[in-house]
Amino acid sequence: MSTDKRPFAVLVSSTFAFTICFAIWMMFAVLGIPIKAKLGLNETEFGLLIATPVLTGALARVPLGIWTDRFGGRIVFFTLMMACALPIYLISYATEYWHFLVLGLFVGLAGGSFSVGTPYVARWYGKERRGFAMGVFGAGNSGSALTKFAAPAIIAAAGWQFLPKVYALVMVATALLFWFGSYSDPSHKTPSGESFAQQMRVLKDPRVWRYCQYYSVVFGGYVALALWMTKYYVGEYGFDLKLAALLAACFSLPGGVLRALGGWISDKYGAYKVTWWVMWVCWVCFFILSYPQTTMSVKTVEGVMDLQIGLGPVAFTALLFVVGVAMAIGKASVFRFIADDFSDNIGAVSGVVGLAGGLGGFILPILFGAIVDLTGIRSSSFMLLYGTVCVSLIWMHFSFKPERTLPASTAPKAPAAPKARAKTLRKAA
């Protein structure tokens, strides 16, 4: 048994830092509600407000993943957290809509921490435990639930302007704790002579695009719902901010914490089977959640009978909880695909796939707001998600058809990554 304690220390410190980064990345899920009331925003404007940090968090993932390969995860993670502290603090002094949008772009850099921590943690573990380690780190997504527990209490006690000040202080403290609790290993860096264009050649591999689509559902959908659900509970069921945020956490918390379970399941049963069943569970749940609150008048032999069809808050929250569990497992299983197929280029590939997931998390809340403004039906957001899951299931059906008829132990392995294949050919020559 290895006596090296550094992998465990790196995993713990990185997971804690990612949890705080994710909590701050999702701050507008709660903070956006009093801002919406203050500025008189419509649903589309609110969707853009809460989604703006997600945009830069997504776009930053590719360069951050590459810089992690090149310079090491420790220094990149620390620098990123320190750089976000000032924009977070300045939100307290914003007064115009565009102020919040611009500062939100800078705060969103915290979301790029995922593409730093994933390769940083993965390289400290062997392949047999890598899925579990990446799942534990990914459990930092539970920072979304942390915001829903802490932010309403802070806002109620001292006003919404106080929340960014608290979060800025927490970010600086977290950066310092991470620096003194983590380690560096020079062997984890890729050769410095490999250019950006060389690392981006991975985009020619169709598997990367396939994993991007899956991740845009399980992660992009998770981020979008985590941002949208507090507002949904307030509008649909008339709950106050504290209760709405608490119920929304019933989705966010399992959607983050259980990612570690998803890593373990993916290690045991394989990324394909786990992802396939995750998509089916989401498909069923979104179908039920899509049905709007409906009143029907049915003519019977005894007269007109009025029927009420719709989900109450208990059933709605239960279905959201199931979706949160499924997405937590799916986020881990998609990155198990990457760890298996691109072990020599995890940083760049995870950055690209994370970018796709982040863009999904940016675009979906805006579409949620636009559809509600157009139709007036709040459950239309779930109709949109139902369609995205359908695309994933169809793509998986045709991409992995042989695997469905074989047990995990005999299923054909994914083809070698282009880089590895090229090396093999050179050796043969």
Secondary structure as GFF3:
##gff-version 3
##sequence-region A 1 429
A	DSSP	alpha_helix	6	25	.	.	.	ID=ss1
A	DSSP	alpha_helix	28	39	.	.	.	ID=ss2
A	DSSP	alpha_helix	43	59	.	.	.	ID=ss3
A	DSSP	alpha_helix	61	71	.	.	.	ID=ss4
A	DSSP	alpha_helix	73	90	.	.	.	ID=ss5
A	DSSP	three_ten_helix	91	93	.	.	.	ID=ss6
A	DSSP	alpha_helix	97	107	.	.	.	ID=ss7
A	DSSP	three_ten_helix	108	112	.	.	.	ID=ss8
A	DSSP	alpha_helix	113	122	.	.	.	ID=ss9
A	DSSP	alpha_helix	127	138	.	.	.	ID=ss10
A	DSSP	three_ten_helix	139	142	.	.	.	ID=ss11
A	DSSP	alpha_helix	143	158	.	.	.	ID=ss12
A	DSSP	alpha_helix	162	181	.	.	.	ID=ss13
A	DSSP	three_ten_helix	186	188	.	.	.	ID=ss14
A	DSSP	alpha_helix	196	199	.	.	.	ID=ss15
A	DSSP	three_ten_helix	200	204	.	.	.	ID=ss16
A	DSSP	alpha_helix	206	218	.	.	.	ID=ss17
A	DSSP	alpha_helix	220	237	.	.	.	ID=ss18
A	DSSP	alpha_helix	241	257	.	.	.	ID=ss19
A	DSSP	alpha_helix	259	269	.	.	.	ID=ss20
A	DSSP	alpha_helix	271	289	.	.	.	ID=ss21
A	DSSP	beta_strand	294	300	.	.	.	ID=ss22
A	DSSP	beta_strand	303	309	.	.	.	ID=ss23
A	DSSP	alpha_helix	313	341	.	.	.	ID=ss24
A	DSSP	alpha_helix	346	375	.	.	.	ID=ss25
A	DSSP	alpha_helix	380	399	.	.	.	ID=ss26
A	DSSP	three_ten_helix	401	405	.	.	.	ID=ss27
A	DSSP	alpha_helix	418	428	.	.	.	ID=ss28
###
